[in-house]
Amino acid sequence: MDKEKFSILLVDDDEVDRMTVKRSLKKAGFSAFLTEVENGQEAIAELQKYKNNLVSISETNDSYPTVETTNNNFDLILLDYHLPDRNGLNLIAEIKALNLNLPIIVLTGQGDEEIAVEIMKAGAVDYLSKGKIQPNILVKAIKNAIRITQAEQAVYLANQRLRASHQLLIGKNKELERQQQQIKLQNIKLQKSYNLKSEFLATMSHELRTPMNAIMGFSQLLLRQYPDPLSDQQKNLVERIFSNSKNLLDMINEMLDFSKIESGRIELNAQKFDLNLSIKLIVEELRSLAVKKQLILTTDIQLKDPFLIQDAHFIKRTLVNLLSNAIKFTESGEVKVTAWEIDEMKVAISVKDTGIGIAPEDQDKVFEAFRQVDQTFTRQHTGTGLGLTITDSLVKMMGGKIVLESELDKGTTFIIEIPRRYDV
């Protein structure tokens, strides 16, 4: 309703009635451009021009011309019900067939009010009795008819956009479903490859252990120097063979344990055992490594009840990994193992060293598989990078967690917290 002047097609064969309409509009101060025709044929001809004008504008992508530039840009039709060549119902049907979406107000004579329902059903927006036309009523009817038509068209366009959006969403959903299906297939392939890799690692690690054990066994036989003694040079070479074979076997065992954990083939065997005794035995087992580096290795066990129902092997493997790392990365000072009770249902064990420490930006990486802080080929400390990964997995399988506290060049502390009973 922003236009200052509306274009109206007035269809009426009675000149007096047409004059009445024009005077009413003028008296009401309603600005309108009127195109007058006297019968249905002329009305259809004008509307056909309007339709052709719309098509030409659409083809050239120009904006709609203003009413001052064309006589065929209509906003509304005022239609006399009784025309010399056809009745109002038939003409309304013809107009609707043109699909112009123009509001129609029918002007009826006296006594024609009973056909109003048929007129509205045929597609007219409103009807007015010629004998009762008043300026304000006519203008109000025209404005309402245009407003209703514009609102209906806005709703129609909105519905069209919604349908288009709906179809677009359907297409996108189908594409997403197709992509999800592809991702599922890729995941299945990746899982198969992952399982094959784990099986390969487990098989190869197992197969490599046999010859390595043989090499170590023969090396030990030679070191016994029976029946003939070895020269100092020969003894040194055999000791190197044995030491390197043991290091290699340790790495193979780590690979085997890691592959078992990955493939879900390692099971927890909970049983009652003395944690105090286990810690002492593990520390004594690794004491030679600390003595070799002149490190102080101590324990501080503060357990009122030393008995746990957990997997003793998991505990041993966890402590061996943490202690071995602590000794490996500590050049001077001490390594200390502490055990205490957090509460009645949970215990904690810490392994603290005075070694090289771990930078804050590297602390999140230490539990990743095959990850070492120093990834270069010239690194000082060797290993597979699986020790802490395996340790973290074993602790989680026991229902616990592992916490890292470290400061660069000052040392590292690993704290494991586990339930006293695995089933709890």
DRENDO-1510 file (C-alpha; in Angstrom, 1 decimal, always signed):
<recs>
REC; n; res; u; v; w
REC; 1; MET; +0.0; +0.0; +0.0 .
REC; 2; ASP; +3.0; +2.3; -0.5 .
REC; 3; LYS; +2.0; +3.5; -4.0 .
REC; 4; GLU; +0.4; +7.0; -4.1 .
REC; 5; LYS; -1.8; +6.1; -7.1 .
REC; 6; PHE; -3.5; +2.8; -7.9 .
REC; 7; SER; -4.4; +1.5; -11.3 .
REC; 8; ILE; -8.0; +0.2; -11.5 .
REC; 9; LEU; -9.8; -1.5; -14.3 .
REC; 10; LEU; -13.5; -0.4; -14.2 .
REC; 11; VAL; -15.7; -2.8; -16.2 .
REC; 12; ASP; -19.3; -1.4; -16.5 .
REC; 13; ASP; -21.5; -0.8; -19.5 .
REC; 14; ASP; -23.4; +2.0; -17.7 .
REC; 15; GLU; -21.7; +5.4; -18.1 .
REC; 16; VAL; -23.7; +6.8; -15.2 .
REC; 17; ASP; -22.5; +4.1; -12.9 .
REC; 18; ARG; -18.9; +4.7; -14.0 .
REC; 19; MET; -19.3; +8.4; -13.3 .
REC; 20; THR; -20.7; +7.5; -9.8 .
REC; 21; VAL; -17.6; +5.5; -9.1 .
REC; 22; LYS; -15.2; +8.2; -10.3 .
REC; 23; ARG; -17.0; +10.9; -8.3 .
REC; 24; SER; -16.9; +8.7; -5.1 .
REC; 25; LEU; -13.2; +8.2; -5.5 .
REC; 26; LYS; -12.6; +11.9; -6.1 .
REC; 27; LYS; -14.8; +12.9; -3.2 .
REC; 28; ALA; -12.9; +10.5; -0.9 .
REC; 29; GLY; -9.6; +12.0; -2.1 .
REC; 30; PHE; -8.5; +8.6; -3.3 .
REC; 31; SER; -5.9; +8.9; -6.1 .
REC; 32; ALA; -6.4; +6.2; -8.8 .
REC; 33; PHE; -5.7; +5.7; -12.5 .
REC; 34; LEU; -8.9; +4.4; -14.0 .
REC; 35; THR; -9.1; +2.3; -17.2 .
REC; 36; GLU; -12.7; +2.1; -18.3 .
REC; 37; VAL; -14.2; -0.7; -20.5 .
REC; 38; GLU; -17.9; -1.4; -21.2 .
REC; 39; ASN; -18.0; -5.2; -21.6 .
REC; 40; GLY; -16.3; -8.5; -20.9 .
REC; 41; GLN; -14.5; -8.8; -24.2 .
REC; 42; GLU; -12.8; -5.4; -23.7 .
REC; 43; ALA; -11.9; -6.3; -20.1 .
REC; 44; ILE; -10.2; -9.5; -21.2 .
REC; 45; ALA; -8.3; -7.6; -23.9 .
REC; 46; GLU; -7.0; -5.1; -21.4 .
REC; 47; LEU; -6.0; -7.8; -19.0 .
REC; 48; GLN; -4.3; -9.7; -21.7 .
REC; 49; LYS; -2.2; -6.6; -22.4 .
REC; 50; TYR; -1.4; -6.5; -18.7 .
REC; 51; LYS; -0.3; -10.1; -18.8 .
REC; 52; ASN; +1.9; -9.6; -21.8 .
REC; 53; ASN; +3.4; -6.6; -20.1 .
REC; 54; LEU; +4.3; -8.7; -17.1 .
REC; 55; VAL; +5.9; -11.3; -19.3 .
REC; 56; SER; +8.0; -8.8; -21.2 .
REC; 57; ILE; +9.1; -7.2; -17.9 .
REC; 58; SER; +10.1; -10.6; -16.5 .
REC; 59; GLU; +12.1; -11.4; -19.6 .
REC; 60; THR; +14.1; -8.2; -19.5 .
REC; 61; ASN; +14.5; -8.3; -15.7 .
REC; 62; ASP; +13.3; -4.7; -15.4 .
REC; 63; SER; +11.3; -3.5; -12.4 .
REC; 64; TYR; +7.6; -3.0; -12.7 .
REC; 65; PRO; +6.7; +0.4; -14.4 .
REC; 66; THR; +4.7; +2.9; -12.4 .
REC; 67; VAL; +1.1; +3.5; -13.2 .
REC; 68; GLU; +2.0; +6.7; -14.9 .
REC; 69; THR; +4.0; +4.9; -17.6 .
REC; 70; THR; +1.4; +2.3; -18.6 .
REC; 71; ASN; -2.3; +1.8; -18.7 .
REC; 72; ASN; -2.0; -2.0; -18.2 .
REC; 73; ASN; -0.5; -2.2; -14.8 .
REC; 74; PHE; -3.6; -3.0; -12.7 .
REC; 75; ASP; -3.9; -3.3; -9.0 .
REC; 76; LEU; -7.6; -4.1; -8.8 .
REC; 77; ILE; -10.8; -4.8; -11.0 .
REC; 78; LEU; -14.1; -3.2; -10.3 .
REC; 79; LEU; -16.6; -5.4; -12.2 .
REC; 80; ASP; -20.3; -4.9; -13.0 .
REC; 81; TYR; -22.1; -8.1; -12.4 .
REC; 82; HIS; -24.5; -7.5; -15.4 .
REC; 83; LEU; -22.7; -7.0; -18.7 .
REC; 84; PRO; -24.1; -7.1; -22.2 .
REC; 85; ASP; -21.9; -9.9; -23.5 .
REC; 86; ARG; -21.6; -12.2; -20.4 .
REC; 87; ASN; -22.5; -12.4; -16.7 .
REC; 88; GLY; -20.2; -11.7; -13.8 .
REC; 89; LEU; -19.6; -15.3; -12.8 .
REC; 90; ASN; -18.4; -16.3; -16.3 .
REC; 91; LEU; -16.1; -13.2; -16.6 .
REC; 92; ILE; -14.6; -13.9; -13.1 .
REC; 93; ALA; -13.8; -17.4; -14.2 .
REC; 94; GLU; -12.1; -16.1; -17.4 .
REC; 95; ILE; -10.1; -13.6; -15.4 .
REC; 96; LYS; -9.0; -16.2; -12.9 .
REC; 97; ALA; -7.9; -18.4; -15.8 .
REC; 98; LEU; -5.4; -15.7; -16.8 .
REC; 99; ASN; -3.6; -16.3; -13.4 .
REC; 100; LEU; -3.0; -12.5; -12.8 .
REC; 101; ASN; -3.8; -12.6; -9.1 .
REC; 102; LEU; -5.8; -9.4; -9.2 .
REC; 103; PRO; -8.4; -8.6; -6.6 .
REC; 104; ILE; -11.9; -8.3; -7.9 .
REC; 105; ILE; -14.8; -6.3; -6.4 .
REC; 106; VAL; -18.1; -7.0; -8.0 .
REC; 107; LEU; -20.7; -4.1; -8.3 .
REC; 108; THR; -24.2; -5.5; -8.1 .
REC; 109; GLY; -27.6; -3.9; -8.8 .
REC; 110; GLN; -30.5; -3.7; -6.3 .
REC; 111; GLY; -31.8; -7.0; -5.3 .
REC; 112; ASP; -28.7; -9.0; -6.3 .
REC; 113; GLU; -27.4; -9.5; -2.8 .
REC; 114; GLU; -28.6; -13.1; -2.8 .
REC; 115; ILE; -25.9; -14.0; -5.4 .
REC; 116; ALA; -23.1; -12.6; -3.3 .
REC; 117; VAL; -22.2; -16.0; -2.0 .
REC; 118; GLU; -21.8; -17.3; -5.5 .
REC; 119; ILE; -19.7; -14.3; -6.4 .
REC; 120; MET; -17.3; -14.9; -3.5 .
REC; 121; LYS; -17.1; -18.6; -4.3 .
REC; 122; ALA; -16.1; -17.7; -7.8 .
REC; 123; GLY; -13.1; -15.7; -6.6 .
REC; 124; ALA; -14.2; -12.1; -5.9 .
REC; 125; VAL; -12.7; -10.5; -2.8 .
REC; 126; ASP; -15.8; -8.3; -2.1 .
REC; 127; TYR; -19.0; -7.0; -3.5 .
REC; 128; LEU; -20.8; -3.6; -3.3 .
REC; 129; SER; -24.4; -2.6; -4.2 .
REC; 130; LYS; -24.4; +0.2; -6.7 .
REC; 131; GLY; -27.3; +1.8; -4.9 .
REC; 132; LYS; -25.4; +2.0; -1.7 .
REC; 133; ILE; -21.9; +3.2; -2.9 .
REC; 134; GLN; -20.5; +5.8; -0.7 .
REC; 135; PRO; -17.0; +7.3; -1.0 .
REC; 136; ASN; -15.6; +6.1; +2.3 .
REC; 137; ILE; -17.1; +2.6; +1.8 .
REC; 138; LEU; -15.8; +2.3; -1.7 .
REC; 139; VAL; -12.3; +3.4; -0.8 .
REC; 140; LYS; -12.2; +1.1; +2.3 .
REC; 141; ALA; -13.3; -1.9; +0.1 .
REC; 142; ILE; -10.6; -1.1; -2.5 .
REC; 143; LYS; -7.9; -0.8; +0.1 .
REC; 144; ASN; -8.9; -3.9; +1.9 .
REC; 145; ALA; -9.1; -5.9; -1.3 .
REC; 146; ILE; -5.6; -4.9; -2.4 .
REC; 147; ARG; -4.2; -5.4; +1.1 .
REC; 148; ILE; -5.8; -8.9; +1.4 .
REC; 149; THR; -4.5; -9.9; -2.1 .
REC; 150; GLN; -1.0; -8.6; -1.3 .
REC; 151; ALA; -1.0; -10.5; +2.0 .
REC; 152; GLU; -2.2; -13.7; +0.2 .
REC; 153; GLN; +0.5; -13.3; -2.4 .
REC; 154; ALA; +3.1; -12.8; +0.4 .
REC; 155; VAL; +2.0; -15.9; +2.1 .
REC; 156; TYR; +2.0; -17.8; -1.3 .
REC; 157; LEU; +5.6; -16.6; -2.0 .
REC; 158; ALA; +6.7; -17.5; +1.6 .
REC; 159; ASN; +5.2; -21.0; +1.1 .
REC; 160; GLN; +7.0; -21.3; -2.2 .
REC; 161; ARG; +10.3; -20.4; -0.5 .
REC; 162; LEU; +9.5; -22.8; +2.3 .
REC; 163; ARG; +8.8; -25.6; -0.2 .
REC; 164; ALA; +12.0; -24.7; -2.1 .
REC; 165; SER; +14.0; -24.7; +1.2 .
REC; 166; HIS; +12.3; -28.0; +2.1 .
REC; 167; GLN; +13.3; -29.6; -1.2 .
REC; 168; LEU; +16.8; -28.2; -0.7 .
REC; 169; LEU; +17.0; -29.7; +2.8 .
REC; 170; ILE; +15.7; -33.0; +1.5 .
REC; 171; GLY; +18.5; -33.0; -1.1 .
REC; 172; LYS; +21.1; -32.0; +1.5 .
REC; 173; ASN; +19.8; -34.7; +3.9 .
REC; 174; LYS; +20.1; -37.3; +1.1 .
REC; 175; GLU; +23.6; -36.1; +0.4 .
REC; 176; LEU; +24.5; -36.3; +4.1 .
REC; 177; GLU; +23.0; -39.8; +4.3 .
REC; 178; ARG; +25.1; -40.8; +1.3 .
REC; 179; GLN; +28.3; -39.3; +2.9 .
REC; 180; GLN; +27.5; -40.9; +6.2 .
REC; 181; GLN; +27.1; -44.3; +4.5 .
REC; 182; GLN; +30.5; -43.7; +2.8 .
REC; 183; ILE; +32.0; -42.8; +6.2 .
REC; 184; LYS; +30.6; -46.0; +7.7 .
REC; 185; LEU; +32.1; -48.0; +4.9 .
REC; 186; GLN; +35.4; -46.3; +5.3 .
REC; 187; ASN; +35.3; -46.8; +9.1 .
REC; 188; ILE; +34.6; -50.5; +8.5 .
REC; 189; LYS; +37.6; -50.7; +6.2 .
REC; 190; LEU; +39.8; -48.8; +8.6 .
REC; 191; GLN; +38.7; -51.0; +11.5 .
REC; 192; LYS; +39.6; -54.1; +9.4 .
REC; 193; SER; +43.0; -52.6; +8.6 .
REC; 194; TYR; +43.4; -51.6; +12.3 .
REC; 195; ASN; +42.6; -55.2; +13.4 .
REC; 196; LEU; +44.9; -56.7; +10.8 .
REC; 197; LYS; +47.7; -54.3; +12.0 .
REC; 198; SER; +47.2; -55.3; +15.6 .
REC; 199; GLU; +47.1; -59.0; +14.7 .
REC; 200; PHE; +50.3; -58.5; +12.6 .
REC; 201; LEU; +52.1; -56.8; +15.5 .
REC; 202; ALA; +51.0; -59.5; +18.0 .
REC; 203; THR; +52.1; -62.3; +15.6 .
REC; 204; MET; +55.4; -60.7; +14.7 .
REC; 205; SER; +56.2; -59.8; +18.3 .
REC; 206; HIS; +55.5; -63.3; +19.4 .
REC; 207; GLU; +57.6; -64.7; +16.5 .
REC; 208; LEU; +60.5; -62.4; +17.3 .
REC; 209; ARG; +60.6; -63.4; +21.0 .
REC; 210; THR; +61.6; -67.0; +20.2 .
REC; 211; PRO; +64.9; -66.2; +18.5 .
REC; 212; MET; +65.7; -63.4; +20.9 .
REC; 213; ASN; +65.2; -65.7; +23.9 .
REC; 214; ALA; +67.5; -68.2; +22.1 .
REC; 215; ILE; +70.2; -65.5; +21.6 .
REC; 216; MET; +70.0; -64.5; +25.2 .
REC; 217; GLY; +70.1; -68.1; +26.3 .
REC; 218; PHE; +73.3; -68.9; +24.2 .
REC; 219; SER; +74.8; -65.7; +25.5 .
REC; 220; GLN; +74.3; -66.7; +29.1 .
REC; 221; LEU; +75.8; -70.1; +28.3 .
REC; 222; LEU; +78.9; -68.5; +26.9 .
REC; 223; LEU; +79.2; -66.1; +29.9 .
REC; 224; ARG; +79.4; -69.2; +32.2 .
REC; 225; GLN; +82.8; -69.8; +30.5 .
REC; 226; TYR; +82.3; -73.6; +30.5 .
REC; 227; PRO; +84.2; -75.7; +29.5 .
REC; 228; ASP; +86.7; -73.1; +28.2 .
REC; 229; PRO; +87.1; -69.6; +29.7 .
REC; 230; LEU; +86.6; -66.5; +27.5 .
REC; 231; SER; +89.2; -63.8; +27.0 .
REC; 232; ASP; +88.3; -60.4; +28.3 .
REC; 233; GLN; +87.5; -59.2; +24.8 .
REC; 234; GLN; +85.2; -62.2; +24.1 .
REC; 235; LYS; +83.5; -61.7; +27.4 .
REC; 236; ASN; +82.9; -58.0; +26.7 .
REC; 237; LEU; +81.4; -58.9; +23.2 .
REC; 238; VAL; +79.1; -61.6; +24.6 .
REC; 239; GLU; +77.9; -59.2; +27.4 .
REC; 240; ARG; +77.1; -56.6; +24.7 .
REC; 241; ILE; +75.1; -59.3; +22.8 .
REC; 242; PHE; +73.2; -60.2; +25.9 .
REC; 243; SER; +72.5; -56.6; +26.9 .
REC; 244; ASN; +71.3; -55.5; +23.5 .
REC; 245; SER; +69.2; -58.7; +23.1 .
REC; 246; LYS; +67.5; -57.9; +26.5 .
REC; 247; ASN; +66.8; -54.4; +25.4 .
REC; 248; LEU; +65.4; -55.6; +22.1 .
REC; 249; LEU; +63.3; -58.3; +23.9 .
REC; 250; ASP; +61.9; -55.6; +26.2 .
REC; 251; MET; +60.8; -53.6; +23.2 .
REC; 252; ILE; +59.3; -56.7; +21.6 .
REC; 253; ASN; +57.4; -57.3; +24.8 .
REC; 254; GLU; +56.1; -53.8; +24.8 .
REC; 255; MET; +54.9; -54.2; +21.2 .
REC; 256; LEU; +53.2; -57.4; +22.1 .
REC; 257; ASP; +51.5; -56.0; +25.2 .
REC; 258; PHE; +50.3; -52.9; +23.2 .
REC; 259; SER; +48.9; -55.0; +20.4 .
REC; 260; LYS; +47.0; -57.2; +22.9 .
REC; 261; ILE; +45.6; -54.1; +24.6 .
REC; 262; GLU; +44.6; -52.6; +21.2 .
REC; 263; SER; +42.9; -55.8; +20.0 .
REC; 264; GLY; +41.1; -56.3; +23.4 .
REC; 265; ARG; +42.9; -59.7; +24.0 .
REC; 266; ILE; +44.3; -58.8; +27.4 .
REC; 267; GLU; +42.2; -59.7; +30.4 .
REC; 268; LEU; +42.4; -58.5; +34.0 .
REC; 269; ASN; +42.8; -61.2; +36.6 .
REC; 270; ALA; +41.8; -59.8; +40.0 .
REC; 271; GLN; +43.3; -61.6; +43.0 .
REC; 272; LYS; +44.2; -60.8; +46.6 .
REC; 273; PHE; +47.9; -59.8; +47.0 .
REC; 274; ASP; +50.1; -57.8; +49.3 .
REC; 275; LEU; +50.9; -54.5; +47.7 .
REC; 276; ASN; +53.6; -53.7; +50.3 .
REC; 277; LEU; +55.5; -56.9; +49.4 .
REC; 278; SER; +55.0; -56.4; +45.6 .
REC; 279; ILE; +56.5; -52.9; +45.7 .
REC; 280; LYS; +59.5; -54.1; +47.7 .
REC; 281; LEU; +60.1; -56.9; +45.3 .
REC; 282; ILE; +59.8; -54.7; +42.2 .
REC; 283; VAL; +62.1; -52.1; +43.7 .
REC; 284; GLU; +64.8; -54.7; +44.5 .
REC; 285; GLU; +64.4; -56.2; +41.0 .
REC; 286; LEU; +65.3; -52.8; +39.4 .
REC; 287; ARG; +67.8; -51.7; +42.1 .
REC; 288; SER; +70.8; -52.8; +40.0 .
REC; 289; LEU; +69.8; -50.2; +37.3 .
REC; 290; ALA; +69.8; -47.4; +39.9 .
REC; 291; VAL; +73.1; -48.6; +41.4 .
REC; 292; LYS; +74.7; -48.6; +38.0 .
REC; 293; LYS; +73.8; -44.9; +37.6 .
REC; 294; GLN; +74.7; -44.2; +41.3 .
REC; 295; LEU; +71.1; -43.2; +42.0 .
REC; 296; ILE; +69.4; -43.4; +45.4 .
REC; 297; LEU; +66.3; -45.7; +45.2 .
REC; 298; THR; +64.0; -45.5; +48.2 .
REC; 299; THR; +60.5; -46.5; +49.2 .
REC; 300; ASP; +58.0; -45.0; +51.7 .
REC; 301; ILE; +55.0; -47.3; +52.2 .
REC; 302; GLN; +52.3; -45.9; +54.4 .
REC; 303; LEU; +49.6; -48.6; +54.0 .
REC; 304; LYS; +47.6; -49.6; +57.1 .
REC; 305; ASP; +46.1; -52.5; +55.1 .
REC; 306; PRO; +48.5; -53.6; +52.4 .
REC; 307; PHE; +46.1; -56.1; +50.8 .
REC; 308; LEU; +44.4; -55.4; +47.5 .
REC; 309; ILE; +42.1; -57.4; +45.2 .
REC; 310; GLN; +43.5; -56.3; +41.8 .
REC; 311; ASP; +45.6; -57.7; +39.0 .
REC; 312; ALA; +49.0; -58.1; +40.6 .
REC; 313; HIS; +50.6; -58.5; +37.1 .
REC; 314; PHE; +49.1; -55.2; +36.0 .
REC; 315; ILE; +50.4; -53.5; +39.1 .
REC; 316; LYS; +53.9; -54.9; +38.6 .
REC; 317; ARG; +54.0; -54.0; +34.9 .
REC; 318; THR; +52.8; -50.5; +35.8 .
REC; 319; LEU; +55.4; -49.9; +38.5 .
REC; 320; VAL; +58.2; -51.5; +36.4 .
REC; 321; ASN; +57.4; -49.1; +33.5 .
REC; 322; LEU; +57.3; -46.0; +35.8 .
REC; 323; LEU; +60.5; -47.0; +37.7 .
REC; 324; SER; +62.4; -47.9; +34.5 .
REC; 325; ASN; +61.5; -44.5; +33.0 .
REC; 326; ALA; +62.4; -42.7; +36.2 .
REC; 327; ILE; +65.9; -44.4; +36.4 .
REC; 328; LYS; +66.4; -43.9; +32.6 .
REC; 329; PHE; +65.7; -40.2; +32.6 .
REC; 330; THR; +67.5; -39.4; +35.9 .
REC; 331; GLU; +71.3; -38.8; +35.8 .
REC; 332; SER; +71.8; -37.9; +39.4 .
REC; 333; GLY; +69.8; -37.7; +42.6 .
REC; 334; GLU; +67.1; -40.2; +43.7 .
REC; 335; VAL; +64.1; -42.1; +42.7 .
REC; 336; LYS; +61.4; -42.6; +45.3 .
REC; 337; VAL; +58.4; -44.9; +45.4 .
REC; 338; THR; +55.6; -43.9; +47.9 .
REC; 339; ALA; +52.3; -45.7; +48.6 .
REC; 340; TRP; +49.4; -44.5; +50.8 .
REC; 341; GLU; +45.7; -44.8; +51.3 .
REC; 342; ILE; +43.5; -42.1; +49.8 .
REC; 343; ASP; +40.5; -43.5; +51.7 .
REC; 344; GLU; +39.1; -46.9; +52.7 .
REC; 345; MET; +38.4; -47.8; +49.1 .
REC; 346; LYS; +41.3; -46.3; +47.2 .
REC; 347; VAL; +45.1; -46.3; +47.3 .
REC; 348; ALA; +47.7; -44.3; +45.5 .
REC; 349; ILE; +51.3; -45.1; +44.4 .
REC; 350; SER; +53.7; -42.4; +43.3 .
REC; 351; VAL; +57.1; -42.7; +41.5 .
REC; 352; LYS; +59.1; -39.5; +41.9 .
REC; 353; ASP; +62.5; -38.7; +40.3 .
REC; 354; THR; +65.0; -35.8; +40.1 .
REC; 355; GLY; +65.5; -36.2; +36.4 .
REC; 356; ILE; +65.2; -34.1; +33.3 .
REC; 357; GLY; +61.5; -33.3; +33.8 .
REC; 358; ILE; +58.9; -32.7; +31.1 .
REC; 359; ALA; +58.0; -29.3; +29.6 .
REC; 360; PRO; +54.3; -28.2; +30.1 .
REC; 361; GLU; +53.7; -28.3; +26.3 .
REC; 362; ASP; +54.9; -31.9; +26.1 .
REC; 363; GLN; +53.0; -33.3; +29.1 .
REC; 364; ASP; +49.8; -34.2; +27.2 .
REC; 365; LYS; +51.9; -36.2; +24.6 .
REC; 366; VAL; +53.6; -38.6; +26.9 .
REC; 367; PHE; +50.7; -41.1; +27.1 .
REC; 368; GLU; +50.2; -41.2; +23.3 .
REC; 369; ALA; +51.3; -44.4; +21.5 .
REC; 370; PHE; +54.8; -44.3; +19.9 .
REC; 371; ARG; +55.2; -40.7; +21.2 .
REC; 372; GLN; +58.4; -39.6; +22.8 .
REC; 373; VAL; +59.3; -36.1; +23.9 .
REC; 374; ASP; +62.5; -36.3; +21.8 .
REC; 375; GLN; +61.4; -37.7; +18.5 .
REC; 376; THR; +64.8; -37.2; +16.7 .
REC; 377; PHE; +67.0; -40.0; +15.5 .
REC; 378; THR; +69.9; -38.7; +17.6 .
REC; 379; ARG; +67.9; -38.8; +20.9 .
REC; 380; GLN; +69.9; -39.9; +23.9 .
REC; 381; HIS; +67.2; -42.3; +25.4 .
REC; 382; THR; +65.9; -45.2; +23.2 .
REC; 383; GLY; +62.6; -47.0; +23.4 .
REC; 384; THR; +59.4; -47.7; +21.5 .
REC; 385; GLY; +57.4; -44.9; +23.1 .
REC; 386; LEU; +54.8; -47.4; +24.3 .
REC; 387; GLY; +55.7; -47.7; +28.0 .
REC; 388; LEU; +53.5; -44.9; +29.3 .
REC; 389; THR; +50.7; -45.8; +26.8 .
REC; 390; ILE; +50.6; -49.3; +28.1 .
REC; 391; THR; +50.8; -48.0; +31.7 .
REC; 392; ASP; +47.9; -45.7; +31.2 .
REC; 393; SER; +45.8; -48.4; +29.6 .
REC; 394; LEU; +46.5; -50.9; +32.4 .
REC; 395; VAL; +45.7; -48.3; +35.1 .
REC; 396; LYS; +42.4; -47.5; +33.4 .
REC; 397; MET; +41.5; -51.2; +33.1 .
REC; 398; MET; +42.0; -51.5; +36.9 .
REC; 399; GLY; +39.4; -48.7; +37.3 .
REC; 400; GLY; +42.0; -46.1; +38.2 .
REC; 401; LYS; +43.7; -43.0; +36.8 .
REC; 402; ILE; +47.3; -41.7; +36.4 .
REC; 403; VAL; +48.4; -38.1; +37.1 .
REC; 404; LEU; +51.5; -36.4; +35.9 .
REC; 405; GLU; +53.3; -33.7; +37.8 .
REC; 406; SER; +56.6; -32.4; +36.3 .
REC; 407; GLU; +58.9; -29.4; +36.1 .
REC; 408; LEU; +61.6; -29.1; +33.4 .
REC; 409; ASP; +65.1; -29.9; +34.8 .
REC; 410; LYS; +63.7; -30.6; +38.3 .
REC; 411; GLY; +62.0; -33.9; +38.1 .
REC; 412; THR; +58.8; -35.8; +37.4 .
REC; 413; THR; +56.2; -37.5; +39.6 .
REC; 414; PHE; +53.7; -40.0; +38.3 .
REC; 415; ILE; +50.8; -40.8; +40.7 .
REC; 416; ILE; +48.5; -43.7; +40.1 .
REC; 417; GLU; +45.2; -44.0; +42.0 .
REC; 418; ILE; +43.4; -47.3; +41.9 .
REC; 419; PRO; +40.4; -48.9; +43.8 .
REC; 420; ARG; +41.4; -51.3; +46.5 .
REC; 421; ARG; +39.0; -53.8; +45.0 .
REC; 422; TYR; +38.6; -54.2; +41.2 .
REC; 423; ASP; +34.9; -55.0; +41.4 .
REC; 424; VAL; +34.3; -51.7; +43.3 .
</recs>
